[in-house]
Structures are given as structure tokens and as C-alpha cells.
């Protein structure tokens, strides 16, 4: 058998293998599900303190005890520049030039403060998260849904999230 015949057979076998892999991937794309970037599923809202302890007196101390934790569960850092965290009333915090290291969490406080690697501040003088019910929604820099956590009567089911009664949905697609 000549080298050119062997090369043609190997090329044909590789083409058949590529077509088979493409055919297996086609149903997911045909179902209309967008291709998720790996870090989209890795970044989640991991916890919410929507009712700051003590009296709601709008002091900066009290405002900063209201927070949302955003966690990167992957090993790789994620650029959160332009990502948003919002409530149902439309209060929106936009991450500005922020990189979340792999396997780390940033706490987004409501009040005023100096941004650090593990804490950022919305610099608000009023509470954002409703104590009775609300939804915290995280979107990427293209406005694509990443994750959300709901509490109160907005919960869509009775699943527990991290030991309390919040609904946590985030599959990286929407």
C-alpha cells in the first residue's frame, strides 16, 4: 500500500470522526440552547444578607450589613467588568474593572466603602434588598442571565438554598 493511499484513508477516517462528533453536538444546538462559556456556570450568587441585623436606620454600618456574595467556583479568574447585580425594582450595581480570582468570593455591600479584592460597595444611602421578598439577579457584560436568588413570596419552589428558604436558579442559560 502506498503512502498516499494510507494518507487518504487516514484523512477520510478523521473526516468521518469529525462528522460523527458534529452530529452528536447538533441536537443541543438545534434545541436552541446557547453555547455557555465555561465561566458562566461557575459564577453564582452564593449568599444574600437581605435583612441587615438590628434596626434599619440607614446608617452606613447597617447598609453595609446588607450584601450579596458572588462566587467564582472555577479555577480561572473571571473578568466581571460590566457585569450587573440588580433587584426587582431595577436598582443595579455594575462591576467596574473587577477581576474575580478563581475559587473566590466578592461581597457586594449596599452602603459606602472602599472597594477591595473581597468587598465592593454600591455607595448607596438607601437599602436595596427588600426584607419580605425580592430577587437578586446577576447578568454578564452582554446582559445575559447568569444566576438569581429569590426569597419571600417570589420563590418559585420550596427548595432550600444554603440552609435557608431562598430559591437559587442558575444554569448559565437564559
HUZI-V578509 format. One record per backbone hydrogen bond with DSSP energy under -0.5 kcal/mol. NH is the residue of the N-H (numbers start at 0). CO is the residue of the C=O. If there is no record, write none. Layout:
nh->NH co->CO
nh->NH co->CO
This chain:
nh->5 co->1
nh->6 co->2
nh->7 co->3
nh->8 co->4
nh->9 co->5
nh->10 co->6
nh->11 co->7
nh->12 co->8
nh->13 co->9
nh->14 co->10
nh->15 co->11
nh->16 co->12
nh->17 co->13
nh->18 co->14
nh->19 co->15
nh->20 co->16
nh->21 co->17
nh->22 co->18
nh->23 co->19
nh->24 co->20
nh->25 co->21
nh->26 co->22
nh->27 co->24
nh->28 co->24
nh->29 co->25
nh->30 co->26
nh->31 co->28
nh->32 co->27
nh->33 co->31
nh->35 co->33
nh->39 co->36
nh->40 co->36
nh->41 co->37
nh->42 co->38
nh->43 co->41
nh->43 co->70
nh->45 co->43
nh->45 co->68
nh->46 co->68
nh->48 co->66
nh->49 co->47
nh->51 co->49
nh->56 co->54
nh->62 co->58
nh->63 co->59
nh->64 co->60
nh->64 co->61
nh->65 co->62
nh->66 co->48
nh->66 co->64
nh->67 co->107
nh->68 co->46
nh->69 co->105
nh->70 co->43
nh->71 co->103
nh->72 co->41
nh->72 co->70
nh->77 co->99
nh->79 co->77
nh->79 co->97
nh->80 co->97
nh->81 co->94
nh->82 co->79
nh->83 co->138
nh->84 co->92
nh->85 co->136
nh->86 co->90
nh->89 co->86
nh->92 co->84
nh->94 co->82
nh->94 co->92
nh->96 co->94
nh->99 co->77
nh->99 co->97
nh->100 co->98
nh->102 co->71
nh->102 co->73
nh->103 co->71
nh->103 co->100
nh->105 co->69
nh->106 co->117
nh->107 co->67
nh->107 co->105
nh->108 co->106
nh->108 co->119
nh->109 co->62
nh->109 co->65
nh->114 co->112
nh->115 co->118
nh->119 co->106
nh->121 co->108
nh->122 co->110
nh->123 co->109
nh->133 co->150
nh->135 co->148
nh->136 co->85
nh->136 co->134
nh->137 co->146
nh->138 co->83
nh->139 co->143
nh->142 co->139
nh->145 co->137
nh->146 co->137
nh->147 co->168
nh->148 co->135
nh->149 co->166
nh->150 co->133
nh->153 co->150
nh->154 co->151
nh->160 co->163
nh->163 co->160
nh->166 co->149
nh->168 co->147
nh->168 co->166
nh->171 co->145
